[in-house]
Amino acid sequence: MSVPDTPPPVVAAFRPASFEYRIPGAGGAVRWRLAVGSATGTAPAKINEDCHGVSEAEGLLDEPHGLLVAVADGIGGDGSGREAAELAVRTLLSDYPATPRSWPVAKALDRLLCAANDWLIAQSRRRREGESLVATLSALVFRDDRYHLAHVGDTRAYRFRDGRLERLTTDHVWPRQDLRHVPRRAVGLDTHLVVDYADGPLRAGDLFLLVSDGVWEVLGEAALHDVVGRAADPQAIAGNLVRESLARQARYMGRNDATALAVRIDAG
């Protein structure tokens, strides 16, 4: 497969605020209501190399592919990380609705992420040594009565159910303490991309989180649980996570980007 010289066009919307999405069930009745909220921030005068997005669907959706949300964390520090994260997220948002409906969700996401991986590697080869385009990514698709997860790197996905916060992803980083921020797997890192996929049933009251390491590592899972439990609105949850992460970093001169995306599942 040939690799294009330019990234795919942006046809999906990036939504910074909360909105509601409805999945129709049998006979057109609303099966699920999904409320989505997101927030991102970084230290003053620093490039934010995180990127997050939500597929361009609002209201009662006839589109059979479902709702896709994603968070990516670019690795670089000079702006190249942001470029990689944006390419990975935008590829999913723009191209996922065009994949065959007959494909399993994991197959569709894998094809798109491998294409993004090929493009990033091709671009990195054209740059000076050390200027690689690499990003970690976690994405969720909500379709019919299930969630579908794709994950590579050290962004994380969580589910809050019945008062318990459960991590749904495994960090793909080297086990040594001095290499804990060096990814073993990421989009654009290697010619052979290996992505973790999982799925499960939706339940009314579930709340899903996608967060970059500037949130989960800075706050810790106990604080994540506390913040999620203090609010019901996904936009408030995402905003509180980012604000508390940046406030904590300001006290010890941290400069991590912080991004959180929350999705609450309610019965129709």
Secondary structure, DSSP 4 states (H G I P E B T S, - for coil): ----SSPPP--S----S-EEEEEE-GGG-EEEEEEEEEEEE--TT----EEEEE-S--EE---TT-EEEEEEEEE-SSSHHHHHHHHHHHHHHHHGGGS-TTS-HHHHHHHHHHHHHHHHHHHHHTSPTT---EEEEEEEEEETTEEEEEEESS-EEEEEETTEEEE-----B-SSGGGTTSBSS-BTT-SS---EEEEEE--TT-EEEEE-HHHHHHHHHHHHHHHHHH-S-HHHHHHHHHHHHHHHHHHTT----EEEEEEEEEE-
